[in-house]
């Protein structure tokens, strides 16, 4: 998945949580063990509340010279996992994502705002 945004007027409405839950479910279904998220610099609280851990900074693909927070979200292979009050048990129809060469992780880029 690449370049996923939440409209500013919908931030803090639960839309981002639903989108992330669908991405997590799809990644699990495809056998991924973790997601890597290049995040908007204004969204660290969102990702941390949803179980992601900041692992580094990475260059923005939109703004030259800008570094963005890079998060990792470990996907524990269970039917449902509760992280920070959010249950990752959605069953999405279709989401696209980039699979790593090993096939054990997927890359997800979500930006809000």
Buried (B, 14 or more C-beta within 10 A) or exposed (E): BEEBBBEEEEBEEEEBBBBBBBBBBBBBEEEBBBBBBBBBEEBBEBBBEBBBEBBEEBEBEEEEEEEBBBBBBEBEEEEEBEBEEBEBBBEBEEBEBEBEEEEEBBBBBBBBB
